[in-house]
Structure formats: structure tokens, C-alpha cells
């Protein structure tokens, strides 16, 4: 269970339109703290769940398979256990294999297509832990072989929102962290 100072809204008190989000998160991770806390700010929860994940992450022009791959890379790098509990199944449901999930650390030598390797490399640049991350000319050219410029903006925006929400979730104590999480050091109370 996460340790947040925020008040949780129990499922029974959630507006009915957030029950599916609670059920999904609880089913995947065993902890629906994110939905319970954000239910205090229904417009923000609606933004994350219905205006970001629905149309941008699961919609848009870039195939969801690539977004699932980028999201998995980010959660693995960031060390978000709650995220990994969602993102591994999400990647598998998008058609990735257990072998591919296991190869994320050494993706350049892993069983990925050139487009998938480019997306993972892009995600590695966007990762919060890569303070010097940038879109080099070589990476841009590599990505452009598979994606249009608007596609790269869409994919980058999806990764930026995911990364920012991960960081905020760490700060607010809404998610569990992996033992290797670089954000695991708890601040003195």
C-alpha cells in the first residue's frame, strides 16, 4: 500500500463514472490510491483518465503498440512498481512478448524491430533520470524512417505526460516504487 498524506475517497463514494478506473487499477496493481486521491479533484481525474489516456494514449495517429512500448520503458527506468504492474500487461496485450519485456535494458540487441528500437531510444531520452536527454540528429533520422514529425510530437507528448504524472505520483506518495527507483529516497518528515 502506498503512503500518501492525501485523503482517499473510497470506491463506494466515487462518482459512478470513475468506478471503471478504480476497478481497473485495483485489478492490475492491487492499489487504487491514484484514483481514490484524484477523486477529490474530479476535473483532474477526468483529464488524466478521459482526456489523456482515452484520446491521446489509446487514440491518436501513432499506434498504441508504440505508446505501450514507450510507457513500459519509462516505468522501468523510473522504477515505478505500480506503473510496471500496469505496463507489463499493457505491453503484452499490445502484442509484445515476455522475451521483449525482459530485453528492455539491452533493447538495441533485443528482439525488436527497427521502429521499436527507435521508440525505446526516444523514451530513454525523455526519461526523468536522463537529465541530458536530447533528440540528436541521429535519433531524429532514425525515428523519421518510421514516423512523421507530427507522430513524433504525439509520441513525445504522451511520454512527457506519463513521465510528469509518474514524478507527481512519486512526490504525492500515490504509487509504489521498485527497490531500484531513483526517486525512492524518502524525504525527512
C-alpha positions as CSV (number, residue, x, y, z in Angstrom):
1,X,0.0,0.0,0.0
2,X,1.2,3.5,-0.8
3,X,1.9,6.1,1.9
4,X,0.2,9.3,0.9
5,X,-0.8,12.2,3.2
6,X,-3.9,12.8,0.9
7,X,-7.4,11.7,1.8
8,X,-8.6,8.7,-0.2
9,X,-12.2,8.6,-1.5
10,X,-13.4,5.0,-1.1
11,X,-14.8,3.3,-4.2
12,X,-18.4,3.4,-2.7
13,X,-18.2,7.2,-2.6
14,X,-16.7,7.7,-6.0
15,X,-18.8,9.1,-8.8
16,X,-20.0,6.1,-10.9
17,X,-18.0,7.3,-13.9
18,X,-14.8,6.6,-12.0
19,X,-15.7,3.1,-10.9
20,X,-14.1,1.5,-14.0
21,X,-10.8,3.4,-13.5
22,X,-10.8,2.2,-9.8
23,X,-11.6,-1.4,-10.8
24,X,-9.0,-1.5,-13.5
25,X,-6.2,0.0,-11.3
26,X,-7.2,-2.2,-8.3
27,X,-7.3,-5.3,-10.6
28,X,-3.9,-4.6,-12.1
29,X,-2.0,-3.3,-9.1
30,X,-4.0,-4.2,-6.0
31,X,-3.9,-0.5,-5.1
32,X,-6.3,2.2,-6.5
33,X,-4.7,5.1,-4.4
34,X,-4.3,7.2,-7.5
35,X,-8.0,7.2,-8.4
36,X,-9.0,7.5,-4.7
37,X,-6.9,10.6,-4.2
38,X,-7.6,12.2,-7.5
39,X,-11.3,11.7,-7.0
40,X,-11.1,14.8,-4.8
41,X,-10.3,16.8,-7.9
42,X,-12.8,15.2,-10.4
43,X,-11.7,17.5,-13.3
44,X,-8.1,16.4,-12.9
45,X,-9.0,12.8,-12.7
46,X,-11.2,13.2,-15.7
47,X,-8.3,14.9,-17.6
48,X,-5.9,12.0,-16.8
49,X,-8.3,9.2,-17.5
50,X,-10.6,10.5,-20.2
51,X,-8.9,13.4,-21.9
52,X,-5.3,12.0,-21.9
53,X,-5.4,8.2,-21.7
54,X,-8.6,7.9,-23.9
55,X,-7.8,10.1,-26.9
56,X,-4.1,10.6,-26.7
57,X,-2.6,7.4,-25.3
58,X,-5.1,4.9,-26.7
59,X,-6.1,7.1,-29.6
60,X,-4.2,9.5,-31.9
61,X,-2.2,8.7,-35.1
62,X,0.6,6.7,-33.5
63,X,-0.2,3.1,-33.0
64,X,-0.9,2.2,-29.3
65,X,1.7,-0.6,-29.6
66,X,4.5,2.1,-29.8
67,X,3.0,4.1,-26.9
68,X,2.8,0.9,-24.7
69,X,6.4,0.2,-25.5
70,X,7.5,3.8,-24.6
71,X,5.4,3.7,-21.4
72,X,6.9,0.4,-20.4
73,X,10.5,1.7,-20.9
74,X,9.7,4.8,-18.9
75,X,8.2,3.0,-16.0
76,X,11.1,0.5,-15.9
77,X,13.6,3.3,-15.9
78,X,11.7,5.4,-13.4
79,X,11.2,2.4,-11.1
80,X,7.5,2.8,-10.6
81,X,6.3,-0.6,-9.3
82,X,2.6,0.5,-9.6
83,X,3.3,1.5,-13.2
84,X,5.1,-1.7,-14.0
85,X,2.2,-3.7,-12.7
86,X,0.1,-2.0,-15.4
87,X,2.6,-1.5,-18.1
88,X,3.9,-5.1,-18.4
89,X,0.4,-6.4,-19.0
90,X,-0.3,-3.5,-21.3
91,X,2.8,-4.3,-23.4
92,X,1.9,-8.0,-23.5
93,X,-1.7,-7.1,-24.6
94,X,-0.3,-4.9,-27.3
95,X,1.5,-8.0,-28.7
96,X,4.9,-7.8,-27.2
97,X,6.4,-11.0,-25.8
98,X,7.9,-11.8,-22.4
99,X,11.3,-12.0,-24.2
100,X,10.9,-8.5,-25.4
101,X,9.8,-7.2,-22.0
102,X,12.9,-8.9,-20.5
103,X,15.1,-7.4,-23.2
104,X,14.2,-3.7,-22.4
105,X,17.5,-3.0,-20.7
106,X,19.5,-4.2,-23.7
107,X,16.9,-3.2,-26.3
108,X,19.4,-2.5,-29.1
109,X,20.4,-6.1,-29.1
110,X,16.9,-7.4,-28.3
111,X,14.1,-8.9,-30.4
112,X,12.6,-5.6,-31.5
113,X,12.0,-4.1,-35.0
114,X,14.0,-1.0,-36.0
115,X,10.9,1.2,-35.4
116,X,10.5,-0.3,-31.9
117,X,14.2,0.2,-31.1
118,X,13.9,3.8,-32.2
119,X,10.9,4.4,-29.9
120,X,12.6,2.8,-26.9
121,X,15.7,5.0,-27.6
122,X,13.4,8.1,-27.7
123,X,11.8,7.1,-24.4
124,X,15.3,6.7,-22.9
125,X,16.0,10.3,-23.9
126,X,12.7,11.5,-22.4
127,X,13.1,9.6,-19.1
128,X,13.3,11.8,-16.0
129,X,16.6,10.2,-15.0
130,X,18.2,11.3,-18.2
131,X,18.9,15.0,-17.3
132,X,20.9,15.5,-20.5
133,X,18.4,13.8,-22.8
134,X,18.0,15.2,-26.2
135,X,16.8,14.3,-29.7
136,X,20.1,14.0,-31.5
137,X,20.2,14.3,-35.3
138,X,21.0,10.6,-35.5
139,X,18.0,9.6,-33.3
140,X,15.7,12.1,-35.2
141,X,16.8,10.5,-38.5
142,X,16.3,7.0,-37.1
143,X,12.8,7.9,-35.9
144,X,11.8,9.7,-39.1
145,X,12.4,6.5,-41.1
146,X,9.3,5.2,-39.4
147,X,7.3,8.2,-38.1
148,X,6.2,11.6,-39.3
149,X,7.1,14.7,-37.4
150,X,3.5,15.0,-36.1
151,X,3.8,11.4,-34.9
152,X,7.0,12.2,-33.0
153,X,5.3,15.2,-31.4
154,X,2.3,13.0,-30.4
155,X,4.6,10.2,-29.0
156,X,6.8,12.7,-27.2
157,X,3.8,14.4,-25.6
158,X,2.4,11.1,-24.4
159,X,5.8,10.3,-22.9
160,X,6.1,13.7,-21.3
161,X,2.6,13.5,-19.6
162,X,3.4,9.9,-18.5
163,X,6.8,11.0,-17.0
164,X,5.3,14.1,-15.4
165,X,2.5,12.1,-13.8
166,X,5.0,9.5,-12.6
167,X,7.1,12.2,-10.9
168,X,4.0,13.8,-9.3
169,X,2.8,10.3,-8.2
170,X,6.1,9.8,-6.5
171,X,6.0,13.2,-4.8
172,X,2.5,12.7,-3.6
173,X,3.0,9.1,-2.5
174,X,0.4,7.7,-4.8
175,X,2.4,4.8,-6.2
176,X,4.7,2.0,-5.0
177,X,8.4,2.2,-6.0
178,X,10.7,-0.5,-7.1
179,X,13.8,-1.1,-4.9
180,X,16.0,0.4,-7.7
181,X,13.8,3.5,-8.1
182,X,16.0,6.6,-8.3
183,X,13.2,8.6,-6.6
184,X,12.9,6.1,-3.6
185,X,14.8,8.2,-1.0
186,X,12.1,9.4,1.3
187,X,12.3,13.0,2.4
188,X,12.6,13.6,6.1
189,X,9.3,14.3,7.7
